[in-house]
Each structure stands twice: as C-alpha cells, then as structure tokens.
Amino acid sequence: MKTWQFALTALLPLATMAAPIVLDDGESVGDWKVTRKPATVVAAETAAKGKGALQITMPGMVSRSLSRTYVPGSAIWDTYAGVSFWVKGDGSDQFGSLAVKGRFSFVTFFPLKNTEWHQVVVPWRDFVTEYQAEPIGTFGAMPPSGINALRFGTRWTIWHNNDKVPAHSYAIDQIELVEEAPAAQPTPKPRPFREILDLLKAKKPLRVQCMGDSITAGTGLADKDAQRYATQLQDQLRPWLDNQEITCYSRAVGGAKLTDARAWIPRDFVGPTPDLVTIWYGYNDKSNGFTREFYERSLNDYIDRILRVTKGKAAILLFATGPGCGPRFTMLDDYAETVRQTAKRRGLPCFDINADLKSIGRDKIQEFYGDMAHPNNRGHKRIADRLASYLVDAAGITTPKPKPPPRPVAEEGAAWDFEDGAEGWNLDCDQVTCGEGAAVSGTQSLRFAMPAPGKDHRRAYSPVFAVLPRQLYTATAQLQTVKPLSSGAMGFFVCLYYNDKGEGDPKIVAIQRSLGATGKWLPKTNRLEIPDGIKSLRVMIWAARDAAGEFRCDDISLQPLAE
C-alpha cells in the first residue's frame, strides 16, 4: 500500500487525534527517482522507524510524486504546522535539503554534522519559495494541501564562492506532517552600525561577511580568491588602519537570488558570528522577472533571518544594487531605490555602489566589467576602494590612505593583424581559420565559421607573451558578426600562466564577451592588470561548444599602460 494512501485511510482518526500524517515512511525506495544526476537513492543500512529508510547521496536531486495534482482528502493538511523527518548525517560541513512541491516549490536546509538518527521539525515559515511566490500557507498562497511531491537536493552544484559542492550523503526516514512545530522567535534588532565603526577606530578585531551572487563571488576574475572585492577590502583596510585583525570574506554564490539566500541562511552562517554582514543581490532576481515588490519582501525577510540566526550580534550594511552594462545599466535602478528606502525605513546604513558605478557613465562602465554583469579586477578594486573609504570616513578616521607601491611599466606590447597569416597562433579546430575576407586593416582576419554546435569549444590562441605582475595593458580586438550566433556565446579572453612558457592550466580572464550589431566591426577593449605570480599570457578568442554562427576577428593588440 502506498504511504500516502495508508495515511488517507486514517483521515478521520487523524482529524480527531491530530496524529502525524505520514508522507513517506522510507519503506519503499522504489517510490523515489533520481531527477538530477549524480544523485543516488538506495536503502539505508539502518532505520529510525520501522524497517526501511532512504540513503541519499548528493549533489543532484531525488524526488517522489504523491499525486499528479493533489492528494484527495488533503484539506486537513492545512491544519498542520509543518513537516518532520528523521535524518542521519555523514558528519560533513554540507547541508541537506528537503523541498515540498505543488504549484510552487518550497525548500529548507538542514545540517549533516550529527551522525546519529535525530528528528528535524520544520514549521511552514522556514520553507522558502524557490520562485516568486508567497510563503506556504499564508493568505492567498499555496496551502499545505497543495503539496503533491517531495524532493531532496537542489539544482545547485556550486556553493560558497562558486566552489563545487562536495559529495555528501545522508539517511532519511519517516517524513510526516506534524500538528506542532517550534514557535516563531522574535526578530532582534541589528547590532548598531556605530559599534562597527568604533571597532575600526579602536583597531579591534573585525569580521566582515559579504553576501551576494556571482558579482560578490568574483566570477570572471583571474584569481577570484585574491581579487574579489571582499579580499581587496581586507587588503586595503589592514595597512590603512594598521590592524591585521580585520577579516573580510565572501560566502557568495554565482547565480543566487534572494530566494536562494533566504533558504541558505542555516548553511551560510555557520561558524563565528560576523560583526558586519554586507548584502548585495538583485541581478539574478531581475533576470527571473521578480517584481520590485517581491524583491522588497525577499530583502526584508532575508534581513530578518540573518538577525535571528546571528541573534542580533551582527550589523547589516545594505548595498544599493549595482548596475550592469548595456540595458542593465538602468534595469536595476528600481531595486537600488528599493534598497535605499528599505535602509531608511529600518534605520540601516546603505552603501550606494549603484550611484558610484553609474557615475562612470554608460559608455565607459564596460571598462570596469568583463561582460554585462561581472566587474573585472579594476571593477572589484573600485568597489573595494569606495567601500573602504566609506567605512573609514563614517568612522571619523583621518589617517591618510597609504599609497600603493610603484607599478612596473612594460616596455613593449604585441599586435597581430594577420596579414602574414596566423603564424605562431594555435587554431584548435577546422572551424577556425585565417584567410582573406572581411578585415579591418589589410585583407586577412581570423574566421570562426560554425554551421552547427560542436563537440568542444572552438578557440584560437596567440603566441606566448611575457608579462610581469601588476603591469597594466590595454587589450583590444576588432570583432565582426557575419552570421548572428543562433545559440551559445563567444568572447575575447586572455589565458594567464605562472611560468614564462605558457604551460599548465591557465587562469582565464574575460576582456569582453559577446558581439554587437551584425556586419559591423566593433572594438572589444578593456584594461588588463597582471595578477601576482603571473609570468606570461596568451590571447584567446573563444566560441562555446554550443555556439552556431559566424564571426571574424582582426587587429588584436596588447599595449602597455602606465596607469
């Protein structure tokens, strides 16, 4: 007999006795399916209740359907307070997740440190929507009776700072609806921001935890751990304030929305409580079409959850959502204004990075970005510089900012116009050629002719070019779309190496991605700062394996820049 069918046969007693309603008793592994690999689900060696339990390995997803639409007679579920289940963790630092699904899905995360069977009780309020929806069971939202499927795991294969989610495993048993769940705890007030500024002024230890999406994580940087703005903020503040006990770190995840961040609270705030939490989300919320009103509710809920998990021991610093490039230069303005208003209403400080980056101007902001969304090293350096100055000025500290050490200036650059062919270049497949045709200067250029997606990426690599750390260059390439890409992406990159021979796995940095109007030659240019430890580079023109279309590239150059 199916578990939920068994539960329904006892609906009357359940109604009168308020006994738990069993959604899955773990006795039938066959009811569960792998819906995203490499997850697995098998019978566990031990059980918390009865004879059977599930052993789940992650990352990935395993799911179970209770009904195509809704379980008949489930209206009584709406009187229940939440879900309970038994879990046996693997002792790791990872977290498991349970989603209840219907028209919308709602997820909660739980730790795996405990290697003994123990019961977890989750009230409905702790389940967070994975889409734009109101909390389960609230007025007009999906009620508990709308649940028709269960899921362990999520779509995520990356976590903090875009590192891969390590493999982890846990056992699950006896998933039930329960009449009673822990009562809601009051939301404490945040730690006064003035206390953070006083710590800076007194040269006391300070922990700053930076939360956000791929912008905060440092996507596209040659060395994200060293170049993201959180690290650069620490590198600026320590010598400036003569305080080596300032620690700034990121727990951001590329692709994250505020809905994700709200659900990840238990996972993201493990360990020492930060003194200050910075919050910068919005790019992906906008990409998913979230309204300004929903973004505001998500932001306030996120702040509340942080205050509860930190017990009010952390101060909150909101970032007015920064702009992107192209149309994204203005599309995030409503979110930025929402953040400003939220900060004002709640008495929180607001770091207006939106206003600062927009002051660069729409035509020049691309110099601080590697693509439409992600700041390059120059962009992260500017963010860190403005944030450090914001904190120091607010603290009333008058110590002058230290001047950086002299920068080595390159004596010469490199340029390729392809009039003598692609000598020294590595064209890695027959869809990348060099020959006559459209060109900016002369008659020859690189040609990427891709009638259909390929089995691998398509690339053209320049000869090796020697460089020194902290040198500055202007990197430029002329690009022309001949046939618009019907799928996939392309870009202008540099591959950075820790030896002078261009050997080993490189760090890849985007100069610029994407193309402009069809048929027009457009310069793709950006400033390149050589990271520490790098001794050589190659230019790389790249098209993704799923790209189909045609474009040309000409007049590539790397020219020294004094500052």
N, C-alpha and C positions, 0 to 999 in steps of 0.2 A: 504494500500500500504506500502511495506517495506520502511524504511527510506532511505536506500542507493539506492533503485530503484527510489524513488522520486527524489533523487539528480541527478541520471543519466538522467532523462527526461529533466533536465535543463542544460545539459552539454554545449550546445552552448552559452546560456546566461552567464553561469559561465565563459566560456573561454573569453568572451568579456568584462564582467563586473567585473571579478575577485571577485565574491561574494563567501562567505564561502561555502564549501561543507559539508553538514550535514552527519555525520556518524551514529549518533543516536540522536533522539530528545527527548528521555525519555518518549514518549507517550505509549510505549508497553513494560511493564515489562516482558511479556511472551517471548520476544526475548532473555532474559538473563537467563543463567542457573548457578546453583551452581556447580562449578567444584572442589571445595575442602571445606569440612566442617570444622568448624561450621558456615561458612559464610551464610548470607541470603540476598535476594534482594526482596524488595516489593515496592509498590507505595509510594512515599513520600507524605506528607501532603500538601506541597506547591510546586510550580514550579517557576523556574526562567524565563522560556519561555514557551509559550503555556499552556496546561492544566496538563501535566504529568511530573514526574521526578522520579528518582530511589532513594530508601533509602537502603543503603548498610551497613551491619554490618560485622565486621572483628574480629579476623583473619580468613583467608581462601581465597577463590577465587570465583569470579563470572565472567562469560565470555559470549561473544556474537560473533557468527560467522557472517561475512559479505558475505562470499563465500567459496566454497571448495578450490579454488585455488587463483584467483584474480578477482576483480570486473571488468567486461568488460567496456572498455572506460575509465579506471582509469589512463591512461597515463598522463592526465592533472594534476593529483595529484602531479606529480613530480615538478610542477612549484610552489607549495605552500611551505610556510616557516615553518609550524609547525601545532600544534593542540591547540585548545582552548576548554574549558569546564567551566561550572558553577558548583560551589561547595558550600555547606553549612555545615560547620564543627560542631563538638559536643563540642568544647571548650577544648578538651583534649590536652595533650602533644604528642599524637600519630600523625603519618603521614599516609595519604592515598597514594595509588599508582595506576598509570594507565600504562598498557603495551599495545603497538601496536604490533601485531604479523603477521608474514608471514612465510617465510622460517626460519627466526630467530625472536626472540622477543626482544623488547627494552622497558625499563621501566623508569619512572620518579616518584619522590615522591613530595608530596605537604602537607603543614601543615593544621591542622584542628582546630586551635585556633579560627578562625573567625566563629562565629555562624550565620552570615548573608550571604545571597546569594552574591557571588562575582565571577568574571571571572578570570580564570587562563589561561595564554597563554604560551605554551611550544615550543620553537624552536627545530628543529630536533637535534641540537647538544646537547641538555640537556637530550635526551633519551639515556640511557646507555644499551649496549648489555648485555643480560643475559648469553651469551655463548661466544665462541671465534669467533667474527665477527667484521667487521669494522663498524664505525658509519653509521647510516642510511642516505642514500642519498649521501654518498661520492663516490669517483671514484671506480667502480667495486663492490660496496656494494649493499645491498638490497635498492631499491628506495622506496619512499613513496607509489608508485603504487603497491608495493608488499604486502601491508597491507591487510589482509583478516579476521582479528579477533581483538577484543578488550577484555581487561581483567582488572578488578580491584582486587587488592590484590596480594599476592605472596605466595610462598611455606613456607615462614618463620613463625614459631610460637614462636621464641625467638628473643630477641633483646639484648641491652647492657648487657654484662657480663652474657649472657645466661639466663637472666630472661625471664619469659613467657610474650609474647606480651599481654597487657591488651585488653579486649574487647573495641571496639570503633565503631562509626557509623558516616556516613556522607551521604548527599544527593548530587546527580549528575544530571546535565541536559545539554542538547544541546552540544554534542561533535561534533566539526567541524574541518575541515582543514581550515587554515587561510593563506591569502596571505602575511601578515605582522606579524613579531614577533620581540621581542626586539633584538637589535643588540648585537653582541658579545662584551664583555668588555675586555680590555687588561688585561693580567695576570701580576700582580705586582711582584716585586722581593720579596724574602722572607726576613723576619727580620734577620739581621746579627746574626749568632750564637754567635759572640763575646759579643753581648748585653746580652744574656742569661748567659754567664759565668760571666759577670760583675755584674749581679743581684745576682748571688750566692756569689760572693766575697764581695759584699756590704751588704749582709744579707737583701736583699729586697724581697718583696713578689714575688713568682714564681708559675705559674700554668703549669703543665706538663700533656698533654693529650696523653695517649698511645693507639694507634690504631693497630688492628690486628685481628687474628682469635682466635680459642679456646686456643691456647698457651698463648696468652696475657690475655684472659678472665679467665684463671685458671682452665680449665676443669680437673677433676680428683683430685683436691685438697680437703682436708678435710674441709677447711674454705677458699673458694676462695676469699672472700672479704678481708680477713686478710693476705692471703698467696701469692696472685698473685704478680708478680714482681713489678707492679706499686705501690702497697701498701708498699711492703718491701723497695722499693726505697725511698719512703717518710719517712718510719720509720728509715732508715739509715741516710738520709741527715739531718733531723731535729736536732738530737742531735749532729751529727758530726759538723755541721756548726752553731749550736746554733741559729736556725731560725725556729720557729714554723709556719711561713707563707709560707712554701713550701708545695704545694698541688700537689700530683701525683695521677691520677685516670685513669681508663680504660673505654673505650666505645667499647670494642671489642665484637665480636660475633662468637661463635663457628660455624665452617663450612664455614666461609666467604672467598670469593675470592676477588681479586682486582676489578673484575667487580661489585660485590656487594657493596664494599666500595665506589666505584665511584658514584653509584646511591644513596647511603645513605648520601652523603655529606650534603644535606639540613637538615637532621634529626640529624646527629652526631655532628654538630657544632652549636647547639642551646645553648644559654646562654653566659656567659662571654667568651671572646676570650682567648684561651690558649696562653701563652708565647712561649711554645715549644710543637711541635707535634712529637711524635715518630711513626715510621711506620715499622711494621713487618708483611708481608704477604708472602705467597708462598706455604705453604704445600698443601692447597686445590687447588690452581692453578695447581700444579704439578699432583695432583690426577685426575684432569679433563683433563689432557693431553695438557695443554696450552703450546705453544711453547715459547722458550726463547724470540723470537722477539715480540710476542704478550704480554708476561709478561712485557717487557720493555716499550711497548707503553702504557699499562694499568698503569704502575707505574708513568710514566711521566704525563699522563692525571690526575691521582689521585693527584699528587703534584700540578698541575696547578689548579685543582678545589679547593683544600684546600687554596691555595694562594688567589684565587678570593673570596671565602666565608669569609676568615679572613682579606681580604683587605691588605694583606702583613704584618699584625701585628703579625704573628706567625712565629717563626723559625722552620725549619724542620730538624729532625735528622733521617736519614735512618738506619735501621738495616740490615746488610748483612744476608740474610735468613739463619736461624739456621738449623742445621741438625736434622734428626730424628735418629732412631735406625735401626739396620738391614740394608736392602738395602737403606733405606732413609738416611743413613749416608753419601752417596755420591750423591744421586739423586738430591739434592737441590744445589749442587755446582755451576751449571750454573746460577741459579737465584742469588746466593750470589755474583758471579762475576759481574752479570748484575747490581746489586745494587751498588757495589763498583764503577763501571765505570760510572753509572748514577750520583752518588755523585760527582765524579771527574769532569765530564762534566758540571754539574750545579753549581759547587762550594759549595756543601752541605757537612756537616760533615757526617761521616759514622761510626757507632758503629759496629765493626766486631765481633758480637756474634757467627758467623759461625766459625771463626778461633778459638775463645776461647773454644767453646764446643767441636770442633773436636780435640783440643789439649788433651782432656781427653783420647782419644783413642777409637777405635771402640769396643773393648772388655769390656771397663769399663763404657762407657757412659750410659748404661742401669741403672746404679746405680743412675743416676740423672733423670730418666724417670719412669713414671708409666706404659707406654706402648710404642708403636713405635713412637708416635707423641708428647705426652704431658709430659713436665717436672713435676716431683713431687716437694714437698716443698723444697727439697735440691736443685733441679734444679733451681727453681724460686729464691731461696736465692742466688745462684751463679750468676744468671743473674743480680739481683738487686745489688749485691756486686760489680760486674765488671762494671756495668753502673754507679754506684755512684762514683767509683774510676776514671772512665773515665772522668766524668764531673768535679770532684774536681781537678784532675790533669790538665785538659785542662784550668781550671780557674786560675791555678797557686796558688792554696791554699795549704799551708803547714801544716795546723792543723792536728795533728795525729788523726787517726780514733779511736773512743772510743772502748774499749774492752767490749765484751758482759758480762753480769753477770754470775757468776758460774752456771754451769748446774747440776741439781740433777742427781745422778747416781743410777740406780736401783740396788738393792742387788741381785735379782734373776730373772730368766726368767721362761719360761714354754716350755714344749715339749710334743708331742704326737706321739707315734709310732704305736698305735692301736693294739698292741699285746694283750691287755686285752679288745679289742673291742672299741667301740666309747662311753665309759662311760662319761656322762656329756655333750656329743655333741647332738645337735638337727639336725636330718636328716629329712628335711621337706617334703619328698615325698618318695614313694616306689621305685623310680628310683635311689635313693641314699642309698647305704647300706655299711656296714662294714663287711668284712669277709676274708676268706682265698683266696689266689690267688697271683698274682704278687705283690711283696713288695720289698722295698729297704733293710730293715732290718727285720728279722723275717719272718712271713708268712701272716700277715694281713695288709690290707690297705682300704682306702675309695674307693668306686667304684661308678662312675656315668655311668649308663647304660641307654642310651636314644635312643631307636629304632626309635623314631619319635619326632617331636616338641611337646611340652607340652602346657597345658592351662596356666601355670605360669612358672616363673623361678624355677630352681632346685638349692637348697642350702644346705650346711652343715655348722652349726655354732658351734664354740668351746665353752667351758665354759667361764664364765666371768673372765677377768684377770685385776687386779688393776694396775693403772699407775698414774704417775704424769706429769703435763705439762713440756715440754722441755726435758723430758727423751729421750734418744736415744736407739733404739733396732735394731738388725739385724733380719729381718723376713725372714724365709726360708721355702719352701715346695718343696718336690720332686713330680714331675708330669710326668705321662706317658700316651701317647695316645695309646689306644688299637685299636680303630676304628676311623679314622680321622673324625672330625666334617664335615658333608656334608652341614651343614648350622649353622648359629648362632655363638656364641662366648662363651668363658669361661674365668675365671680368679681367681686370688688369691688376696683377699682383707682383710682389717680389718674394723670393724664397731666400731666407736668411740662414747662414751656416756658421757654426762655431769653429770652422777651420778655413784656411785660405784656399782650399781646393774645391770648395763647393760640394763636399761629400757628406753623406749621412742624411738623416731625416731633417728637413729644414723646418724652420718656423715660417709660416706663410702669412703675409700681411696684405690686405686689400688696399690698393691705391684707389681704385674705384670699380664698382660693379655696374653692370647694365649698360645699355646704349641709349642714344637719343633718337631723333627723327630718322626715318628710313631715307637712305640716299644721301645724307649729308655727312661730311667729315666733321667730327666733333673732337676737340681735345679733351682727354681724360687726364687730369693732373692733380697732384697733391704733394704736400711736403712729407718727406720721409726722414725720420730720425733713427739712426742706427742704435739698436739696444746694446746694453752691456754684454760683452763676451762675443759679439758677432764680428767675424773677420772677412766674410765675403758674402756675395749675393748673386742671384740670377733673377732677371726679369722673367715673369711667366704670364703669357696670355692663355686664358683658360676658357673652356666651354664644358658645361656639365654633361654627364653621360646621357641625360635625358633631353639634351638640347637638340633642336632641329631648326635649321635655317641657314643663313649665310652672312658672314661679316668679314671685313678686311681691317688690317692694322698696318700702320705706317709711321715713320718718323718717331721712333721710340728714343727717349733720352733720359739720362740721369745727370743733372747739372749741380755742381756744388753750390751751397747756400751758406752765407756767413751767419745769418741769424734770422 
